[in-house]
Amino acid sequence: MVEEELLMGLFVMGILLWSLVIASVILFIYGLWKSSWKALVWSGAAILVPMMLIFLGGQGIWFRLSILVPIAIFAAAYYMKQKTTHLPLS
């Protein structure tokens, strides 16, 4: 009985984490396509939890590098926001 509850909890956690990854990819593509920095911020926020779990649980350098994905997405959103808010006056 306890094993079934544990497996069900792991299954639900896996569904949740993979849905966050899929949502992040969709928002990332939409953000680049429409040049929306807000969509990129939400994409970075959605991928932050799965990547943070990999970052904190990993033992090698490749697991530690997983945190660079959300940082790069947040940097792209910041760059896109700066590009759209500081338009030259003509």
ABEGO torsion letter per residue (X at the ends): XAAAAAAAAAAAAAAAAAAAAAAAAAAAAAAAAAGBAAAAAAAAAAAAAAAAAAAAABABAAAAAAAAAAAAAAAAAAAAAAAAABBBBX
